[in-house]
Amino acid sequence: MKKDIEIPKVEGVEVAVARKKTETGEYDWHVYLINRNDFVLDNILITSTGYGQKNGEAQKTSTLRQMIEKMDKESFAIIERIDPQVFHLSNEYWVSYYVNGKIHDKKFIFMPGSIVEQNLSNIDVLNLEGVRHI
C-alpha cells in the first residue's frame, strides 16, 4: 500500500542559478545541481520547466529532461543555461536520483522574482554569485 512506501528525505542536494561574467561584460546564467553529500548519486533524472504569467497572459516554457549517469560526492554539474527573460516565471527543477538502490526525489522551484540582484550570494562550491534552493 501507499502508506507502506518509505520516501527517503532529500538532504545535501541543491539546485542553484548562478551567473558568470563573460569577456564582453555581460552575464551568462546557468542552473547547477550540487551534491554536498559524502556519497555518490546515481541515475539522476532532471525535469525542468517554467510557468507563470506576463501581462495577464499565461506563459509556459518547454519541458526539458536530462540524465546524469553518476555524480561524485561533493561535486556539481551544470543542468542547463537559463535566459534571464524567464526569471519572471516559476522555474521548476524536479530531481530524482538513486542512493544505494533507493530513489530520492524533490522539486526545487524558483518563484517569480526570486532570481534578482538582492538575493544573490556567493555559492562556495561554484565560486560564483547566485541563488540557491536547498
Sequence and secondary structure as in RCSB ss.txt:
>XXXX:A:sequence
MKKDIEIPKVEGVEVAVARKKTETGEYDWHVYLINRNDFVLDNILITSTGYGQKNGEAQKTSTLRQMIEKMDKES
FAIIERIDPQVFHLSNEYWVSYYVNGKIHDKKFIFMPGSIVEQNLSNIDVLNLEGVRHI
>XXXX:A:secstr
 GGG       SEEEEEEEEE TTS EEEEEEEEE SSS EEEEEEEEEEEEEETTEEEE   EEEEEEEE TTE
EEEEEE  GGGTTSEEEEEEEEEETTEEEEEEEEE TT SSGGG EEETTTTEEEEEE 
